[in-house]
Amino acid sequence: MVARDTVGDLVGLARAISDDATICYVQDLLVRPDFQRRGVGRGLLQKLLARFDDLRQVVLITDDDPEQRKFYEALGLIEGADFTPTPLRMFARIR
């Protein structure tokens, strides 16, 4: 999904990979710095989450930034360690 300004220039994008049956991985949510804090990222992620609303799992891995946590939690996502009754475990390799 993409967001464009009034002249058609790209200002943000959301990219996901899904099997359209059980899981969706949110691969990217990117917004041009001069368009951040204007609702562009929120709108893109809301549309993406609505598109995959019927799936059991939506997974997003991002940096450990308190502002990002607030942003994603405000949109209904839950930090893996906060799941109850049992936290989720996530594994990754970053180079």
KOLGU-4560 file (N, C-alpha, C; in nm, 3 decimals, padded with zeros to 5 digits):
<recs>
<n_xx: 00.085 n_yy: -00.116 n_zz: 00.000 ca_xx: 00.000 ca_yy: 00.000 ca_zz: 00.000 c_xx: 00.090 c_yy: 00.123 c_zz: 00.000 mol: A seq: 1 type: MET>
<n_xx: 00.044 n_yy: 00.226 n_zz: -00.069 ca_xx: 00.123 ca_yy: 00.349 ca_zz: -00.077 c_xx: 00.037 c_yy: 00.469 c_zz: -00.041 mol: A seq: 2 type: VAL>
<n_xx: 00.104 n_yy: 00.575 n_zz: 00.000 ca_xx: 00.042 ca_yy: 00.705 ca_zz: 00.023 c_xx: 00.116 c_yy: 00.807 c_zz: -00.063 mol: A seq: 3 type: ALA>
<n_xx: 00.038 n_yy: 00.892 n_zz: -00.127 ca_xx: 00.097 ca_yy: 00.995 ca_zz: -00.213 c_xx: 00.046 c_yy: 01.132 c_zz: -00.172 mol: A seq: 4 type: ARG>
<n_xx: 00.126 n_yy: 01.234 n_zz: -00.200 ca_xx: 00.082 ca_yy: 01.370 ca_zz: -00.170 c_xx: -00.009 c_yy: 01.420 c_zz: -00.282 mol: A seq: 5 type: ASP>
<n_xx: -00.047 n_yy: 01.546 n_zz: -00.276 ca_xx: -00.144 ca_yy: 01.600 ca_zz: -00.371 c_xx: -00.094 c_yy: 01.606 c_zz: -00.514 mol: A seq: 6 type: THR>
<n_xx: 00.038 n_yy: 01.602 n_zz: -00.533 ca_xx: 00.092 ca_yy: 01.602 ca_zz: -00.670 c_xx: 00.133 c_yy: 01.462 c_zz: -00.715 mol: A seq: 7 type: VAL>
<n_xx: 00.108 n_yy: 01.363 n_zz: -00.631 ca_xx: 00.135 ca_yy: 01.225 ca_zz: -00.669 c_xx: 00.268 c_yy: 01.167 c_zz: -00.627 mol: A seq: 8 type: GLY>
<n_xx: 00.347 n_yy: 01.246 n_zz: -00.552 ca_xx: 00.476 ca_yy: 01.195 ca_zz: -00.506 c_xx: 00.455 c_yy: 01.097 c_zz: -00.390 mol: A seq: 9 type: ASP>
<n_xx: 00.534 n_yy: 00.993 n_zz: -00.388 ca_xx: 00.528 ca_yy: 00.892 ca_zz: -00.282 c_xx: 00.571 c_yy: 00.952 c_zz: -00.149 mol: A seq: 10 type: LEU>
<n_xx: 00.487 n_yy: 00.936 n_zz: -00.045 ca_xx: 00.523 ca_yy: 00.986 ca_zz: 00.087 c_xx: 00.530 c_yy: 00.875 c_zz: 00.190 mol: A seq: 11 type: VAL>
<n_xx: 00.474 n_yy: 00.758 n_zz: 00.159 ca_xx: 00.480 ca_yy: 00.646 ca_zz: 00.253 c_xx: 00.439 c_yy: 00.516 c_zz: 00.187 mol: A seq: 12 type: GLY>
<n_xx: 00.478 n_yy: 00.406 n_zz: 00.252 ca_xx: 00.437 ca_yy: 00.275 ca_zz: 00.202 c_xx: 00.431 c_yy: 00.175 c_zz: 00.315 mol: A seq: 13 type: LEU>
<n_xx: 00.345 n_yy: 00.078 n_zz: 00.299 ca_xx: 00.335 ca_yy: -00.035 ca_zz: 00.391 c_xx: 00.343 c_yy: -00.159 c_zz: 00.304 mol: A seq: 14 type: ALA>
<n_xx: 00.428 n_yy: -00.253 n_zz: 00.345 ca_xx: 00.448 ca_yy: -00.375 ca_zz: 00.266 c_xx: 00.433 c_yy: -00.495 c_zz: 00.358 mol: A seq: 15 type: ARG>
<n_xx: 00.361 n_yy: -00.595 n_zz: 00.311 ca_xx: 00.338 ca_yy: -00.715 ca_zz: 00.391 c_xx: 00.355 c_yy: -00.839 c_zz: 00.304 mol: A seq: 16 type: ALA>
<n_xx: 00.388 n_yy: -00.948 n_zz: 00.371 ca_xx: 00.396 ca_yy: -01.079 ca_zz: 00.308 c_xx: 00.298 c_yy: -01.168 c_zz: 00.382 mol: A seq: 17 type: ILE>
<n_xx: 00.212 n_yy: -01.237 n_zz: 00.308 ca_xx: 00.111 ca_yy: -01.318 ca_zz: 00.372 c_xx: 00.079 c_yy: -01.441 c_zz: 00.290 mol: A seq: 18 type: SER>
<n_xx: 00.034 n_yy: -01.545 n_zz: 00.358 ca_xx: -00.017 ca_yy: -01.663 ca_zz: 00.288 c_xx: -00.168 c_yy: -01.651 c_zz: 00.265 mol: A seq: 19 type: ASP>
<n_xx: -00.227 n_yy: -01.541 n_zz: 00.312 ca_xx: -00.371 ca_yy: -01.514 ca_zz: 00.300 c_xx: -00.457 c_yy: -01.623 c_zz: 00.362 mol: A seq: 20 type: ASP>
<n_xx: -00.398 n_yy: -01.700 n_zz: 00.452 ca_xx: -00.474 ca_yy: -01.805 ca_zz: 00.520 c_xx: -00.461 c_yy: -01.794 c_zz: 00.672 mol: A seq: 21 type: ALA>
<n_xx: -00.338 n_yy: -01.775 n_zz: 00.722 ca_xx: -00.319 ca_yy: -01.774 ca_zz: 00.867 c_xx: -00.230 c_yy: -01.663 c_zz: 00.919 mol: A seq: 22 type: THR>
<n_xx: -00.138 n_yy: -01.610 n_zz: 00.837 ca_xx: -00.038 ca_yy: -01.517 ca_zz: 00.891 c_xx: -00.002 c_yy: -01.407 c_zz: 00.792 mol: A seq: 23 type: ILE>
<n_xx: 00.031 n_yy: -01.292 n_zz: 00.848 ca_xx: 00.078 ca_yy: -01.178 ca_zz: 00.771 c_xx: 00.201 c_yy: -01.121 c_zz: 00.841 mol: A seq: 24 type: CYS>
<n_xx: 00.307 n_yy: -01.102 n_zz: 00.769 ca_xx: 00.427 ca_yy: -01.037 ca_zz: 00.822 c_xx: 00.431 c_yy: -00.895 c_zz: 00.766 mol: A seq: 25 type: TYR>
<n_xx: 00.425 n_yy: -00.797 n_zz: 00.855 ca_xx: 00.439 ca_yy: -00.658 ca_zz: 00.812 c_xx: 00.589 c_yy: -00.636 c_zz: 00.792 mol: A seq: 26 type: VAL>
<n_xx: 00.626 n_yy: -00.622 n_zz: 00.668 ca_xx: 00.767 ca_yy: -00.614 ca_zz: 00.631 c_xx: 00.821 c_yy: -00.472 c_zz: 00.648 mol: A seq: 27 type: GLN>
<n_xx: 00.743 n_yy: -00.374 n_zz: 00.603 ca_xx: 00.788 ca_yy: -00.234 ca_zz: 00.607 c_xx: 00.671 c_yy: -00.142 c_zz: 00.635 mol: A seq: 28 type: ASP>
<n_xx: 00.696 n_yy: -00.039 n_zz: 00.712 ca_xx: 00.607 ca_yy: 00.076 ca_zz: 00.725 c_xx: 00.700 c_yy: 00.197 c_zz: 00.722 mol: A seq: 29 type: LEU>
<n_xx: 00.701 n_yy: 00.266 n_zz: 00.609 ca_xx: 00.796 ca_yy: 00.375 ca_zz: 00.589 c_xx: 00.720 c_yy: 00.501 c_zz: 00.551 mol: A seq: 30 type: LEU>
<n_xx: 00.757 n_yy: 00.612 n_zz: 00.614 ca_xx: 00.698 ca_yy: 00.741 ca_zz: 00.583 c_xx: 00.810 c_yy: 00.843 c_zz: 00.570 mol: A seq: 31 type: VAL>
<n_xx: 00.805 n_yy: 00.920 n_zz: 00.463 ca_xx: 00.904 ca_yy: 01.025 ca_zz: 00.443 c_xx: 00.908 c_yy: 01.116 c_zz: 00.566 mol: A seq: 32 type: ARG>
<n_xx: 01.027 n_yy: 01.152 n_zz: 00.614 ca_xx: 01.039 ca_yy: 01.230 ca_zz: 00.737 c_xx: 00.953 c_yy: 01.357 c_zz: 00.740 mol: A seq: 33 type: PRO>
<n_xx: 00.942 n_yy: 01.427 n_zz: 00.628 ca_xx: 00.863 ca_yy: 01.551 ca_zz: 00.627 c_xx: 00.712 c_yy: 01.525 c_zz: 00.630 mol: A seq: 34 type: ASP>
<n_xx: 00.670 n_yy: 01.399 n_zz: 00.625 ca_xx: 00.529 ca_yy: 01.365 ca_zz: 00.636 c_xx: 00.498 c_yy: 01.284 c_zz: 00.762 mol: A seq: 35 type: PHE>
<n_xx: 00.598 n_yy: 01.262 n_zz: 00.846 ca_xx: 00.574 ca_yy: 01.189 ca_zz: 00.970 c_xx: 00.494 c_yy: 01.275 c_zz: 01.067 mol: A seq: 36 type: GLN>
<n_xx: 00.421 n_yy: 01.206 n_zz: 01.156 ca_xx: 00.336 ca_yy: 01.269 ca_zz: 01.257 c_xx: 00.219 c_yy: 01.346 c_zz: 01.194 mol: A seq: 37 type: ARG>
<n_xx: 00.176 n_yy: 01.300 n_zz: 01.077 ca_xx: 00.061 ca_yy: 01.358 ca_zz: 01.009 c_xx: -00.049 c_yy: 01.254 c_zz: 00.985 mol: A seq: 38 type: ARG>
<n_xx: -00.030 n_yy: 01.133 n_zz: 01.038 ca_xx: -00.131 ca_yy: 01.028 ca_zz: 01.021 c_xx: -00.109 c_yy: 00.939 c_zz: 00.901 mol: A seq: 39 type: GLY>
<n_xx: -00.002 n_yy: 00.961 n_zz: 00.826 ca_xx: 00.024 ca_yy: 00.880 ca_zz: 00.707 c_xx: 00.052 c_yy: 00.736 c_zz: 00.745 mol: A seq: 40 type: VAL>
<n_xx: 00.144 n_yy: 00.715 n_zz: 00.838 ca_xx: 00.178 ca_yy: 00.579 ca_zz: 00.881 c_xx: 00.060 c_yy: 00.510 c_zz: 00.946 mol: A seq: 41 type: GLY>
<n_xx: -00.013 n_yy: 00.582 n_zz: 01.028 ca_xx: -00.132 ca_yy: 00.527 ca_zz: 01.094 c_xx: -00.234 c_yy: 00.482 c_zz: 00.989 mol: A seq: 42 type: ARG>
<n_xx: -00.259 n_yy: 00.567 n_zz: 00.889 ca_xx: -00.354 ca_yy: 00.531 ca_zz: 00.784 c_xx: -00.311 c_yy: 00.409 c_zz: 00.705 mol: A seq: 43 type: GLY>
<n_xx: -00.183 n_yy: 00.404 n_zz: 00.670 ca_xx: -00.132 ca_yy: 00.289 ca_zz: 00.595 c_xx: -00.145 c_yy: 00.161 c_zz: 00.676 mol: A seq: 44 type: LEU>
<n_xx: -00.105 n_yy: 00.166 n_zz: 00.804 ca_xx: -00.111 ca_yy: 00.044 ca_zz: 00.885 c_xx: -00.256 c_yy: 00.003 c_zz: 00.911 mol: A seq: 45 type: LEU>
<n_xx: -00.344 n_yy: 00.099 n_zz: 00.931 ca_xx: -00.485 ca_yy: 00.064 ca_zz: 00.952 c_xx: -00.542 c_yy: -00.007 c_zz: 00.829 mol: A seq: 46 type: GLN>
<n_xx: -00.510 n_yy: 00.041 n_zz: 00.710 ca_xx: -00.557 ca_yy: -00.024 ca_zz: 00.588 c_xx: -00.498 c_yy: -00.164 c_zz: 00.574 mol: A seq: 47 type: LYS>
<n_xx: -00.370 n_yy: -00.176 n_zz: 00.606 ca_xx: -00.305 ca_yy: -00.306 ca_zz: 00.597 c_xx: -00.367 c_yy: -00.404 c_zz: 00.697 mol: A seq: 48 type: LEU>
<n_xx: -00.387 n_yy: -00.360 n_zz: 00.820 ca_xx: -00.448 ca_yy: -00.447 ca_zz: 00.922 c_xx: -00.591 c_yy: -00.485 c_zz: 00.883 mol: A seq: 49 type: LEU>
<n_xx: -00.665 n_yy: -00.393 n_zz: 00.824 ca_xx: -00.801 ca_yy: -00.424 ca_zz: 00.779 c_xx: -00.798 c_yy: -00.528 c_zz: 00.668 mol: A seq: 50 type: ALA>
<n_xx: -00.702 n_yy: -00.517 n_zz: 00.578 ca_xx: -00.689 ca_yy: -00.612 ca_zz: 00.467 c_xx: -00.668 c_yy: -00.755 c_zz: 00.518 mol: A seq: 51 type: ARG>
<n_xx: -00.596 n_yy: -00.770 n_zz: 00.630 ca_xx: -00.564 ca_yy: -00.902 ca_zz: 00.684 c_xx: -00.636 c_yy: -00.930 c_zz: 00.815 mol: A seq: 52 type: PHE>
<n_xx: -00.748 n_yy: -00.865 n_zz: 00.838 ca_xx: -00.821 ca_yy: -00.876 ca_zz: 00.963 c_xx: -00.868 c_yy: -01.018 c_zz: 00.995 mol: A seq: 53 type: ASP>
<n_xx: -00.890 n_yy: -01.101 n_zz: 00.894 ca_xx: -00.941 ca_yy: -01.236 ca_zz: 00.918 c_xx: -00.832 c_yy: -01.337 c_zz: 00.951 mol: A seq: 54 type: ASP>
<n_xx: -00.705 n_yy: -01.296 n_zz: 00.947 ca_xx: -00.596 ca_yy: -01.389 ca_zz: 00.973 c_xx: -00.570 c_yy: -01.403 c_zz: 01.123 mol: A seq: 55 type: LEU>
<n_xx: -00.520 n_yy: -01.518 n_zz: 01.162 ca_xx: -00.491 ca_yy: -01.546 ca_zz: 01.304 c_xx: -00.374 c_yy: -01.463 c_zz: 01.356 mol: A seq: 56 type: ARG>
<n_xx: -00.271 n_yy: -01.445 n_zz: 01.274 ca_xx: -00.150 ca_yy: -01.377 ca_zz: 01.321 c_xx: -00.110 c_yy: -01.264 c_zz: 01.227 mol: A seq: 57 type: GLN>
<n_xx: -00.079 n_yy: -01.149 n_zz: 01.287 ca_xx: -00.012 ca_yy: -01.040 ca_zz: 01.217 c_xx: 00.115 c_yy: -01.016 c_zz: 01.296 mol: A seq: 58 type: VAL>
<n_xx: 00.229 n_yy: -01.024 n_zz: 01.229 ca_xx: 00.358 ca_yy: -01.014 ca_zz: 01.296 c_xx: 00.435 c_yy: -00.895 c_zz: 01.241 mol: A seq: 59 type: VAL>
<n_xx: 00.494 n_yy: -00.818 n_zz: 01.331 ca_xx: 00.575 ca_yy: -00.704 ca_zz: 01.293 c_xx: 00.695 c_yy: -00.701 c_zz: 01.387 mol: A seq: 60 type: LEU>
<n_xx: 00.813 n_yy: -00.691 n_zz: 01.332 ca_xx: 00.936 ca_yy: -00.680 ca_zz: 01.411 c_xx: 00.996 c_yy: -00.543 c_zz: 01.382 mol: A seq: 61 type: ILE>
<n_xx: 01.028 n_yy: -00.470 n_zz: 01.487 ca_xx: 01.083 ca_yy: -00.336 ca_zz: 01.468 c_xx: 01.186 c_yy: -00.305 c_zz: 01.576 mol: A seq: 62 type: THR>
<n_xx: 01.246 n_yy: -00.189 n_zz: 01.567 ca_xx: 01.346 ca_yy: -00.147 ca_zz: 01.664 c_xx: 01.283 c_yy: -00.124 c_zz: 01.801 mol: A seq: 63 type: ASP>
<n_xx: 01.366 n_yy: -00.126 n_zz: 01.904 ca_xx: 01.321 ca_yy: -00.104 ca_zz: 02.041 c_xx: 01.322 c_yy: 00.046 c_zz: 02.070 mol: A seq: 64 type: ASP>
<n_xx: 01.211 n_yy: 00.110 n_zz: 02.035 ca_xx: 01.198 ca_yy: 00.254 ca_zz: 02.054 c_xx: 01.064 c_yy: 00.278 c_zz: 02.125 mol: A seq: 65 type: ASP>
<n_xx: 01.066 n_yy: 00.348 n_zz: 02.239 ca_xx: 00.941 ca_yy: 00.369 ca_zz: 02.314 c_xx: 00.830 c_yy: 00.435 c_zz: 02.231 mol: A seq: 66 type: PRO>
<n_xx: 00.866 n_yy: 00.527 n_zz: 02.142 ca_xx: 00.765 ca_yy: 00.592 ca_zz: 02.058 c_xx: 00.702 c_yy: 00.494 c_zz: 01.961 mol: A seq: 67 type: GLU>
<n_xx: 00.784 n_yy: 00.402 n_zz: 01.906 ca_xx: 00.729 ca_yy: 00.302 ca_zz: 01.815 c_xx: 00.634 c_yy: 00.210 c_zz: 01.890 mol: A seq: 68 type: GLN>
<n_xx: 00.672 n_yy: 00.172 n_zz: 02.011 ca_xx: 00.585 ca_yy: 00.085 ca_zz: 02.090 c_xx: 00.449 c_yy: 00.150 c_zz: 02.111 mol: A seq: 69 type: ARG>
<n_xx: 00.449 n_yy: 00.278 n_zz: 02.150 ca_xx: 00.323 ca_yy: 00.350 ca_zz: 02.170 c_xx: 00.240 c_yy: 00.353 c_zz: 02.041 mol: A seq: 70 type: LYS>
<n_xx: 00.307 n_yy: 00.379 n_zz: 01.931 ca_xx: 00.240 ca_yy: 00.387 ca_zz: 01.801 c_xx: 00.171 c_yy: 00.255 c_zz: 01.767 mol: A seq: 71 type: PHE>
<n_xx: 00.245 n_yy: 00.146 n_zz: 01.776 ca_xx: 00.188 ca_yy: 00.017 ca_zz: 01.737 c_xx: 00.082 c_yy: -00.031 c_zz: 01.837 mol: A seq: 72 type: TYR>
<n_xx: 00.102 n_yy: -00.005 n_zz: 01.964 ca_xx: 00.001 ca_yy: -00.044 ca_zz: 02.063 c_xx: -00.128 c_yy: 00.036 c_zz: 02.044 mol: A seq: 73 type: GLU>
<n_xx: -00.116 n_yy: 00.162 n_zz: 02.005 ca_xx: -00.234 ca_yy: 00.244 ca_zz: 01.980 c_xx: -00.317 c_yy: 00.189 c_zz: 01.864 mol: A seq: 74 type: ALA>
<n_xx: -00.254 n_yy: 00.110 n_zz: 01.778 ca_xx: -00.323 ca_yy: 00.050 ca_zz: 01.665 c_xx: -00.364 c_yy: -00.095 c_zz: 01.693 mol: A seq: 75 type: LEU>
<n_xx: -00.352 n_yy: -00.138 n_zz: 01.818 ca_xx: -00.403 ca_yy: -00.269 ca_zz: 01.857 c_xx: -00.303 c_yy: -00.382 c_zz: 01.856 mol: A seq: 76 type: GLY>
<n_xx: -00.177 n_yy: -00.355 n_zz: 01.825 ca_xx: -00.075 ca_yy: -00.460 ca_zz: 01.830 c_xx: -00.024 c_yy: -00.473 c_zz: 01.974 mol: A seq: 77 type: LEU>
<n_xx: 00.020 n_yy: -00.592 n_zz: 02.009 ca_xx: 00.067 ca_yy: -00.620 ca_zz: 02.145 c_xx: 00.211 c_yy: -00.670 c_zz: 02.140 mol: A seq: 78 type: ILE>
<n_xx: 00.293 n_yy: -00.615 n_zz: 02.227 ca_xx: 00.432 ca_yy: -00.662 ca_zz: 02.240 c_xx: 00.428 c_yy: -00.810 c_zz: 02.278 mol: A seq: 79 type: GLU>
<n_xx: 00.511 n_yy: -00.893 n_zz: 02.214 ca_xx: 00.511 ca_yy: -01.037 ca_zz: 02.237 c_xx: 00.525 c_yy: -01.076 c_zz: 02.383 mol: A seq: 80 type: GLY>
<n_xx: 00.610 n_yy: -01.007 n_zz: 02.457 ca_xx: 00.631 ca_yy: -01.039 ca_zz: 02.598 c_xx: 00.510 c_yy: -01.006 c_zz: 02.683 mol: A seq: 81 type: ALA>
<n_xx: 00.416 n_yy: -00.927 n_zz: 02.631 ca_xx: 00.300 ca_yy: -00.884 ca_zz: 02.707 c_xx: 00.176 c_yy: -00.971 c_zz: 02.685 mol: A seq: 82 type: ASP>
<n_xx: 00.185 n_yy: -01.070 n_zz: 02.596 ca_xx: 00.070 ca_yy: -01.158 ca_zz: 02.574 c_xx: 00.040 c_yy: -01.237 c_zz: 02.700 mol: A seq: 83 type: PHE>
<n_xx: -00.089 n_yy: -01.254 n_zz: 02.728 ca_xx: -00.129 ca_yy: -01.334 ca_zz: 02.843 c_xx: -00.228 c_yy: -01.440 c_zz: 02.796 mol: A seq: 84 type: THR>
<n_xx: -00.230 n_yy: -01.555 n_zz: 02.855 ca_xx: -00.160 ca_yy: -01.589 ca_zz: 02.978 c_xx: -00.013 c_yy: -01.626 c_zz: 02.956 mol: A seq: 85 type: PRO>
<n_xx: 00.026 n_yy: -01.651 n_zz: 02.831 ca_xx: 00.164 ca_yy: -01.691 ca_zz: 02.805 c_xx: 00.227 c_yy: -01.594 c_zz: 02.705 mol: A seq: 86 type: THR>
<n_xx: 00.342 n_yy: -01.534 n_zz: 02.738 ca_xx: 00.409 ca_yy: -01.447 ca_zz: 02.642 c_xx: 00.450 c_yy: -01.524 c_zz: 02.517 mol: A seq: 87 type: PRO>
<n_xx: 00.463 n_yy: -01.454 n_zz: 02.408 ca_xx: 00.512 ca_yy: -01.515 ca_zz: 02.284 c_xx: 00.663 c_yy: -01.502 c_zz: 02.278 mol: A seq: 88 type: LEU>
<n_xx: 00.725 n_yy: -01.591 n_zz: 02.209 ca_xx: 00.869 ca_yy: -01.585 ca_zz: 02.188 c_xx: 00.895 c_yy: -01.555 c_zz: 02.042 mol: A seq: 89 type: ARG>
<n_xx: 00.989 n_yy: -01.467 n_zz: 02.015 ca_xx: 01.025 ca_yy: -01.429 ca_zz: 01.880 c_xx: 01.174 c_yy: -01.453 c_zz: 01.864 mol: A seq: 90 type: MET>
<n_xx: 01.212 n_yy: -01.508 n_zz: 01.751 ca_xx: 01.353 ca_yy: -01.531 ca_zz: 01.720 c_xx: 01.387 c_yy: -01.459 c_zz: 01.592 mol: A seq: 91 type: PHE>
<n_xx: 01.505 n_yy: -01.401 n_zz: 01.587 ca_xx: 01.551 ca_yy: -01.331 ca_zz: 01.467 c_xx: 01.702 c_yy: -01.332 c_zz: 01.461 mol: A seq: 92 type: ALA>
<n_xx: 01.752 n_yy: -01.314 n_zz: 01.342 ca_xx: 01.896 ca_yy: -01.293 ca_zz: 01.323 c_xx: 01.912 c_yy: -01.167 c_zz: 01.243 mol: A seq: 93 type: ARG>
<n_xx: 01.989 n_yy: -01.073 n_zz: 01.295 ca_xx: 02.011 ca_yy: -00.946 ca_zz: 01.229 c_xx: 02.160 c_yy: -00.930 c_zz: 01.209 mol: A seq: 94 type: ILE>
<n_xx: 02.197 n_yy: -00.892 n_zz: 01.091 ca_xx: 02.339 ca_yy: -00.873 ca_zz: 01.059 c_xx: 02.366 c_yy: -00.729 c_zz: 01.027 mol: A seq: 95 type: ARG>
</recs>
